[in-house]
Amino acid sequence: MDDKKRRLIWYGMLLFLLGLLTGFLEQQFDNPRMGLASHLEGVMNGTFLVALGAAWTEVRLSPRLSTVAYWGALYATYVNWATTTLAAIFGTAALSPITGAGHSGLPWQESLVTFSFTTVGIVFVADSILVLWGLRRAAVS
């Protein structure tokens, strides 16, 4: 099995497990609704990594772009879960008007969560475009 493929599946299962474990703690967070979101982010992002790993051998990118796509997927999925978990712990409302309703954190906490969610969104979109491009192309010589 291709090493990146295997690692994506492994990291996906680890994130899936972290999401499950987060579900046990969601009522302990300052914002339980955001805790539920964190649980779901872990489970869904873990599943995404497993699916990406399963399809990885079909993604035709140069070695450099393959590395960028690989690390981009890991960054986006893990930082998404971690940021949502921090938002639940801090009780922030940054970029989360529904799950953060009635909550607010300290200014530095709101800034950290805003920055993290922003970078996750940018990296996730860029990575998705890159993987789609790699799935569309015939072959890289």
QUIWOPE-V742373 format. One line per field, one symbol per residue. ss: DSSP state (H for helix, E for strand, L for the rest). A space follows every 10 residues. Layout:
ss->???
This chain:
ss->LLHHHHHHHH HHHHHHHHHH HHHHHHHHLL LHHHHHHHHH HHHHHHHHHH HHHHHHHHLL LLHHHHHHHH HHHHHHHHHH HHHHHHHHHH LLLLLLLLLL LLLLLLHHHH HHHHHHHHHH HHHHHHHHHH HHHHHHLLLL L
